[in-house]
Amino acid sequence: MFLVELLYTDEEGAQRAITAFLLAPGKERWLCSAVRHWNLDRPDPR
């Protein structure tokens, strides 16, 4: 299993956010699930 954290922004407000994805290999496909998401530009980033 792999944990990938992706930092990105939206085009209009440039609000930064991070989403953590869990990747798990299967027999023929990979399983991907968003396990955590938080915004960096708010006072409480949870």
C-alpha positions as MATLAB code, in Angstrom:
seq = 'MFLVELLYTDEEGAQRAITAFLLAPGKERWLCSAVRHWNLDRPDPR';
ca = [
       0.000    0.000    0.000;
       1.085    3.537   -0.695;
       0.046    6.841    0.891;
       0.203    9.803   -1.497;
      -0.361   13.410   -0.397;
      -1.326   15.867   -3.127;
      -1.128   19.658   -2.658;
      -3.235   21.644   -5.124;
      -5.093   24.953   -5.579;
      -8.293   25.967   -7.334;
      -8.165   28.330  -10.311;
     -10.397   31.103   -8.978;
      -9.599   31.677   -5.311;
      -6.151   30.037   -5.154;
      -7.187   28.212   -1.980;
      -4.608   25.580   -1.140;
      -5.751   22.118   -0.104;
      -4.106   18.769    0.592;
      -5.725   15.414   -0.027;
      -4.168   12.151    1.116;
      -4.886    9.110   -1.038;
      -4.360    5.458   -0.171;
      -3.327    3.285   -3.121;
      -3.480   -0.511   -2.904;
      -2.596   -2.934   -5.704;
      -5.179   -5.522   -6.704;
      -5.075   -8.473   -9.085;
      -5.939   -6.466  -12.205;
      -6.530   -2.905  -10.917;
      -5.392   -0.486   -8.256;
      -7.737    0.641   -5.477;
      -7.587    4.376   -4.713;
      -9.353    6.031   -1.793;
      -9.195    9.588   -0.421;
      -8.473    9.100    3.269;
      -7.999   12.704    4.412;
      -8.649   16.190    3.032;
      -7.840   19.554    4.580;
      -7.695   23.204    3.523;
      -4.556   25.235    4.350;
      -5.979   28.736    4.004;
      -8.548   28.644    6.822;
      -7.879   29.476   10.497;
      -8.610   25.847   11.480;
      -7.193   23.718    8.629;
      -9.235   20.589    9.389;
];
